[in-house]
């Protein structure tokens, strides 16, 4: 067999494009591939998937970025001729706004050394990944979230996320799909819980942000009023759609349903995010329901 070099033509491209300042990282299950026509819709569907293991997770907006890409390895022989042996692996660190609740959730949920896929969205709304035969997939890598540390008189300490891409060959097929939605508008799910009080023969139901703040987000969810598929009742043996769905009471600013709708010992909760999203409520997952006494 002869020694044959590889060749590529060297004229500059008619359309000179590369990624610009990165604004957002989307974390995907390993190997997830986009093959459709509307990446914005695909991302939203992935964010709202019922199964958390198959869900897409937008990371916080990037407030600062550092390139940690390695130099690779090389060998220099005795007369000074250097040969590059391996390419440097791409790595970067993003900063994000201080948010102790989000920071702690990211640390507990993603610092597990599991290999995942990453899509990057730049300032031009281009979604970057690895080109495949039918679309793009995420870069293969690992991530590590670091807490904010100590603020000094001249520096506000920001938490950070390190992304290490582990397949150098994927950068040879870096490619993009044009998106229309700005990176700042792509958000992950908010944990919510039901807060219920009894008035006469009715249950008055508010939806609160779970954890930090406990803000009332009921008014953001009025679309599910009267939608039986969005409200589930059950117990450890299973859940089913409610018989009569709570309706939105604009005067009281909450949902309302007859107390008898939820039997003693049964739990009322919201359906999974994919169902809520299909009915017009985006970005919410119910992590705590209400159990009737």
N, C-alpha and C positions, 0 to 999 in steps of 0.2 A: 504494500500500500504506500502510495506517495504521500508527501507532506504538502497539504493543500491549505492555503490561508483563506479566511473568510473575507468577503468584500461587501461594502455598502457604498452606494453613491453619496456624494458629499455636498450637493447643492443645498442651499438653505431652503426651508419649507416656505411655501406660499402663504401659509397661515402660521405665524410663529406664536405658539401658545405654550405656556407652562403654568403651573399653579402659582398664584400670587399669595398675598398674606393670608394665612389660614385663620379661620374664624370659629370653626366648630368641628368636633370629632364625634362621629356616630359609632358606637360600639355594637357589633353584630355577632350573632353566633358564628362559629367558625365555618367558613366555606359558603356563607350566604351570598347569593348571586342575583343581580338585577338583570332581567332580560326583557323588560317591558318598554312602553313608550312614555310613561309619565312617572319620572322618578320622585317627584314631590308627593304624589298620591301613594306611591309604593312605600316611601319612608313613613308616612302617617299610618298606613295600614300596619306596618311592622311595629311601630311604637305602641299601637293599641292592641297587639295580639293578646289573646286570652292566656296563653301559656308563657309565664315569665322567662322560661328557658329559651323560647324562640323569639322573644321580644327584642326590639332595637332600643338602645339607650343613648340618647343625645347627652353628651357631657356639657358642663357649663360653658358659657361664652368665654372665649380666650381673651384675657386682658394683657397677656404678655407671653412671649414665646422665645425659647432658646433651642438652637440647633446643637444636638449632641451626637451628630453622626460621626462614627469612627473613621480612622484613616485606613483601616484594613491592615493586612500584614504583608511585609515584603522581605526579600532576602538580598543581601549584598555580598558578592563573592570576593575573593582575595584581591582582585585587581580593580574593584570598585564598580562593577556592573550590577545594577539593581534590577531585580525582577519582582513585579507585583504578584503576590500569591493569591490573596483574597481581597475582595472589595470591602470597604467599610460599611457596616450595617447602619441603616438610617435610624436615628432616634431623635426625639424632641421632648421638651418639657413645656407644658402650658401652665400659665397661672390663671386663677379665676378669683372673682370677688369673694372676700371673706363671708362665709356662711356656715356656721358651726354645725347646724343640723344637716345640711347637705353634705358637708365635708365628712361627717361621721358616717352617714349612710354610704357614701362612696368608699370609704376605707373598709367598712365591714362587708360591703357587697362585691368589691372588685379586687382587693388585695389578696388574691388566692392563687396566684401564679398559673392561672388557667390561660391557655392560648385562645385568643379571640381574633375577630376580624375588625378592621377599622376603615371607615370611609372618612375622608377629609373634605370639608367645604371651605372654599376660599372666598375672598371678598367680592368676587364676581358671580357668586352663587353657582360656581361649577363644583360638581361632586366628583372627587377624585378617588380612584381605586385601581384595580388591576384589570387590564383588558382581557376578556375571554372571547370565545368564539361567538357568543350571542349577546354579550353585554359587558358588565363589569362586576367584579367581586371585591370584597374588602382586602386590604393588606393584612397579612398574617403577623401577629405579634402578641406582646404581653404589655400589661400596664401596671403602674403602681401609683397610688395616691398618697400624698404627703400632707400632713397638717400644716396650719398656717405659721406655727412658730411664734416668735416674740416680735412685737412691734417696737420700733425704736423711735426717738424723737423726729427723725427725718425719713422714716420708711415704714409704711404700713405693710405688715407681713401678710402675704397672700398664700393660700393653699395652692398646691400644684399637682399635676398629673404627668407622670413620665410614660411615654409610649416608646417601646423598643420593637422595631420591625425585624423579624428573624430570618426572612428569606430575601437575600440580596437580589436574587434573580427576578423577583417581582417588580423591582424598580425599572427593569428593562421593558416592562409592559405597562407602565403607569399610563393611565388614560382617564378620561373624564366624561361625564354626562352633564349637559346644561340643565340647571334647575332654575325655577322662577321664584322660589320662596327664599328670602334672605335668611342666612344662618341664624340670626338673632331671634327669628320667629319660630324656630324648630325647638320645641321643648319636650322634655320627658314627662312622665305621668306624675301627678300630685296625689299623695296619699290623702284620702278623706275618710271621715267616719260619720255615722248617724248619731245625732243628739236628739232624743225624743222626750217630750213631756206629754202628760195627759190632761186634756181639758174636756170635762163632761164625758161624753162617750166617744171622743175622738183622740187620735194620736196626732200631735203636731211635730213634724219632723224637719229638723234643720240639718244641713250638710256642712260639716266643719273641716277645715284643713287639719290634718292630724299631725301632732308633734308641735313644732315651734309655732306660736301665734294663735293657733286654733281659730283662724279667721273664718267668718261665715261666708261660704261660697255658694249658698243655696240659690241665689239669684242667677248664677252662671249655669244652672242645671234645670231651668224651667222646662226645657224641651222634653224631659222624661216624665213630666206630669201626665198621668192617665195612661202611660205606656206599660202594660202588664209585663212585657218581656224584660223591662229594665229593673223590676223589683222582684226579689226572690224571698221565699219563706221556707224554712226547713230547720233541720237539726243535723246531728252527726250522721244520720242515716241518709242524708241527701237534701237537696234544695230543688224547688220547682217555682215556676212563675206564680206570682200572687194572684188570688182570685179577682180582687178589685184593686186597681192601682191607686196609690195616693195621687191627689190632684194638687195643683199649685194654687195657693191662696195668696194673691198679691197684697191684700190688706194686711195679713199677718206676716207676710214675708217668709212663708214656709210651706211645706207640703202637708196635706191633711188626709187622714183616712180613718174610718171607723175602728175603734179599739178592738172590736170583735174580729177584725180581719187577721190579726196576729194572735193565735191561740197561746195560752199560757205555756211557757217552756220552749216556744218556737222563736227562731231568730229571723229578723227582717234585715236584709242587706241588699246592696245594689248588684246588678249583673256585672259580668266582667267587662273590661274596657272596650273590647271589640263590639259588644252589643250597645254600650252607651254611645260609642262613636258613630255607629250606624244610625242612631236616633238623634244625632246632632249635638252630643256632649263630648267634647274633646278634652284629653289630658287629665282624666280622673280615674282613680282606682279605689274602690271601697275596701279598706283594710279592717274596719271594725263596724259591725252592725249593731242592731238593738235586739235584746232578748226580753220577751214579755215575761213579767213576773207570774 
